[in-house]
Amino acid sequence: MTFGMIEPVPLETKIWIDPELFDVYRIFITSPGQTDEAEDAFWQIDFWNFNGSFSIGNPMQASNE
């Protein structure tokens, strides 16, 4: 899901689910920092507009512009 960016440790996860359709709308993951000085990482993945069109850009290209 994140190409190895989350370590294999227990994670706090919150999931938003439509109570009638049981569709998952959002996943929010907290990954603890690997050292006492490191900050926690937060991952939010939203699932909206099912069957819609979208594109995923290159994050390295966006940061260089």
C-alpha positions as CSV (number, residue, x, y, z in Angstrom):
1,M,0.0,0.0,0.0
2,T,2.8,2.4,0.8
3,F,5.7,0.6,-0.9
4,G,7.5,-0.3,2.3
5,M,7.2,3.1,4.0
6,I,5.3,1.7,7.0
7,E,7.3,-0.6,9.3
8,P,5.9,-4.0,10.3
9,V,4.7,-2.9,13.7
10,P,1.2,-2.6,15.2
11,L,-0.5,0.5,14.0
12,E,-3.4,2.6,15.3
13,T,-6.0,2.5,12.5
14,K,-9.4,4.3,12.2
15,I,-11.8,3.2,9.5
16,W,-14.9,5.1,8.3
17,I,-17.6,2.8,6.9
18,D,-21.0,3.6,5.4
19,P,-23.4,1.9,7.9
20,E,-26.0,1.1,5.1
21,L,-23.7,0.1,2.2
22,F,-20.7,-1.1,4.2
23,D,-18.4,0.9,1.8
24,V,-15.1,1.9,3.2
25,Y,-14.8,5.7,2.9
26,R,-11.6,6.6,4.8
27,I,-8.7,4.8,6.5
28,F,-6.5,6.8,8.9
29,I,-3.3,5.1,10.0
30,T,-0.8,6.3,12.6
31,S,2.7,4.9,12.3
32,P,4.8,5.5,15.4
33,G,8.2,7.2,14.9
34,Q,11.1,4.7,14.9
35,T,13.1,6.6,17.5
36,D,12.3,8.7,20.5
37,E,13.1,11.8,18.5
38,A,11.2,10.8,15.4
39,E,7.7,12.1,14.9
40,D,4.7,9.8,14.2
41,A,3.7,9.5,10.5
42,F,0.0,9.8,9.5
43,W,-1.6,8.2,6.5
44,Q,-5.1,9.2,5.3
45,I,-6.5,7.3,2.4
46,D,-9.9,8.4,1.1
47,F,-12.2,6.3,-1.1
48,W,-14.8,8.6,-2.8
49,N,-16.4,8.8,-6.3
50,F,-16.4,5.0,-6.8
51,N,-16.1,4.1,-10.5
52,G,-14.8,7.6,-11.3
53,S,-11.7,8.5,-13.3
54,F,-8.5,9.7,-11.6
55,S,-4.8,9.9,-12.0
56,I,-1.9,9.6,-9.7
57,G,1.0,12.0,-10.2
58,N,4.7,11.4,-9.6
59,P,5.3,12.9,-6.1
60,M,9.0,13.4,-6.9
61,Q,8.1,15.4,-10.0
62,A,5.6,17.6,-8.1
63,S,8.2,18.4,-5.4
64,N,10.8,19.6,-8.0
65,E,8.5,22.0,-9.7
